[in-house]
């Protein structure tokens, strides 16, 4: 079963869960939504490209993708690019998704998909993959490639980590002032690297190069204009740029869906 890892962020300290969804076993019936609505959205500040080739922002205007909301048994969002849909389905930072047509970052879609019953984050992402295959005709393959990555390493002065033992409750912490984001969990350094990679603000994947093999208490807090990464020094860790071999998801085929 995929593990469910949660982080708390935002001015209201809302909780988001990072889950690495497992691949669906070959030969099994793929998980699928019971009902799904997809509609093409044309932003108010958009214009039609020459020849009717989709939409683009006027000069100087940026049209960022919307964000999907994953709740129990439902995935929904407005103004979502196809690239964002694929990234969320496979839990990928931008640099681990390769290929695709121009409209991948241009056209926006409104989506509302519901599972047959209660379903958690990991299964919802598998259902989203099935939806992309059926409605967007998505075909992908995996490749190994050396790219620029971020590496998680031990900072000068050494790690400031508390080991966690099975069944042990997470220790309480006195929260700092003006904190807008909190991450509390336990796990390995490889798991922490995975969580940092899955952060929506991350651009490059994070690879664990700490050399630490234990399971630790992971408690990070950050203030306004900060992020989970900016809190890493509290654990005696830091991010450093490097080149590493990572798994890329390559888009072989993707088509615009019909509205319904």
NORWOMO-V744246 format. One record per residue. RES is the residue in three letters. PSI is psi in whole degrees, 0 to 359 (NA if undefined). D_LAST is the distance of its C-alpha to the last C-alpha in whole Angstrom. Layout:
# NORWOMO-V744246
RES_PSI_D_LAST ; RES_PSI_D_LAST
This chain:
# NORWOMO-V744246
UNK_141_33 ; UNK_147_32 ; UNK_148_34 ; UNK_115_32 ; UNK_128_34 ; UNK_147_33 ; UNK_153_34 ; UNK_131_34 ; UNK_164_34 ; UNK_163_33 ; UNK_336_36 ; UNK_9_35 ; UNK_52_35 ; UNK_149_32 ; UNK_131_31 ; UNK_145_29 ; UNK_128_29 ; UNK_121_30 ; UNK_130_29 ; UNK_106_29 ; UNK_133_27 ; UNK_154_29 ; UNK_145_28 ; UNK_130_26 ; UNK_138_29 ; UNK_141_29 ; UNK_354_29 ; UNK_158_27 ; UNK_121_24 ; UNK_143_22 ; UNK_139_20 ; UNK_153_17 ; UNK_152_14 ; UNK_325_14 ; UNK_142_11 ; UNK_131_8 ; UNK_129_6 ; UNK_125_6 ; UNK_138_6 ; UNK_132_9 ; UNK_135_12 ; UNK_108_15 ; UNK_149_18 ; UNK_330_21 ; UNK_24_24 ; UNK_163_22 ; UNK_153_23 ; UNK_132_22 ; UNK_160_24 ; UNK_136_26 ; UNK_8_25 ; UNK_24_21 ; UNK_67_21 ; UNK_206_18 ; UNK_156_20 ; UNK_156_23 ; UNK_146_25 ; UNK_163_28 ; UNK_132_32 ; UNK_357_32 ; UNK_128_29 ; UNK_134_27 ; UNK_85_24 ; UNK_155_24 ; UNK_147_21 ; UNK_182_19 ; UNK_140_20 ; UNK_145_18 ; UNK_123_20 ; UNK_117_21 ; UNK_176_22 ; UNK_109_23 ; UNK_10_20 ; UNK_143_17 ; UNK_127_16 ; UNK_154_14 ; UNK_160_15 ; UNK_147_15 ; UNK_38_16 ; UNK_131_16 ; UNK_158_17 ; UNK_325_16 ; UNK_315_20 ; UNK_322_20 ; UNK_315_17 ; UNK_316_19 ; UNK_316_22 ; UNK_324_21 ; UNK_323_20 ; UNK_4_24 ; UNK_67_26 ; UNK_140_27 ; UNK_162_29 ; UNK_319_28 ; UNK_352_31 ; UNK_10_30 ; UNK_124_27 ; UNK_146_28 ; UNK_184_27 ; UNK_155_23 ; UNK_170_22 ; UNK_325_23 ; UNK_354_19 ; UNK_326_19 ; UNK_7_21 ; UNK_301_20 ; UNK_144_16 ; UNK_149_15 ; UNK_145_11 ; UNK_131_10 ; UNK_139_10 ; UNK_107_11 ; UNK_137_12 ; UNK_136_14 ; UNK_163_17 ; UNK_336_19 ; UNK_193_21 ; UNK_132_23 ; UNK_139_23 ; UNK_177_25 ; UNK_310_24 ; UNK_315_25 ; UNK_326_23 ; UNK_324_20 ; UNK_325_21 ; UNK_320_21 ; UNK_324_18 ; UNK_324_16 ; UNK_317_18 ; UNK_318_17 ; UNK_318_13 ; UNK_321_14 ; UNK_322_16 ; UNK_317_13 ; UNK_329_10 ; UNK_359_13 ; UNK_36_15 ; UNK_130_18 ; UNK_130_21 ; UNK_165_24 ; UNK_165_28 ; UNK_144_31 ; UNK_150_34 ; UNK_133_37 ; UNK_144_38 ; UNK_120_40 ; UNK_171_39 ; UNK_127_40 ; UNK_175_39 ; UNK_138_40 ; UNK_141_43 ; UNK_119_44 ; UNK_166_48 ; UNK_133_51 ; UNK_165_52 ; UNK_133_56 ; UNK_347_57 ; UNK_167_55 ; UNK_150_53 ; UNK_63_53 ; UNK_142_51 ; UNK_125_52 ; UNK_145_51 ; UNK_138_49 ; UNK_146_50 ; UNK_129_48 ; UNK_351_48 ; UNK_131_49 ; UNK_153_47 ; UNK_133_46 ; UNK_150_49 ; UNK_151_49 ; UNK_144_49 ; UNK_119_50 ; UNK_139_47 ; UNK_169_48 ; UNK_150_48 ; UNK_32_45 ; UNK_131_42 ; UNK_349_39 ; UNK_140_38 ; UNK_137_39 ; UNK_122_38 ; UNK_126_40 ; UNK_186_40 ; UNK_151_42 ; UNK_180_42 ; UNK_171_43 ; UNK_328_43 ; UNK_321_41 ; UNK_317_39 ; UNK_319_39 ; UNK_321_39 ; UNK_317_35 ; UNK_317_34 ; UNK_324_36 ; UNK_325_33 ; UNK_352_30 ; UNK_128_31 ; UNK_338_28 ; UNK_355_31 ; UNK_141_32 ; UNK_323_32 ; UNK_150_35 ; UNK_152_35 ; UNK_131_38 ; UNK_132_40 ; UNK_119_43 ; UNK_28_46 ; UNK_332_48 ; UNK_6_50 ; UNK_131_50 ; UNK_0_49 ; UNK_180_49 ; UNK_128_47 ; UNK_159_47 ; UNK_128_46 ; UNK_106_44 ; UNK_116_44 ; UNK_138_43 ; UNK_142_42 ; UNK_153_42 ; UNK_181_42 ; UNK_139_40 ; UNK_5_40 ; UNK_188_40 ; UNK_175_38 ; UNK_321_39 ; UNK_322_40 ; UNK_343_43 ; UNK_355_44 ; UNK_325_45 ; UNK_336_48 ; UNK_337_49 ; UNK_6_48 ; UNK_31_51 ; UNK_164_48 ; UNK_168_47 ; UNK_136_44 ; UNK_139_46 ; UNK_147_44 ; UNK_175_45 ; UNK_138_43 ; UNK_160_42 ; UNK_123_40 ; UNK_165_37 ; UNK_120_34 ; UNK_143_31 ; UNK_118_28 ; UNK_128_27 ; UNK_114_24 ; UNK_327_25 ; UNK_138_21 ; UNK_136_18 ; UNK_155_15 ; UNK_135_12 ; UNK_159_9 ; UNK_144_6 ; UNK_132_4 ; UNK_NA_0
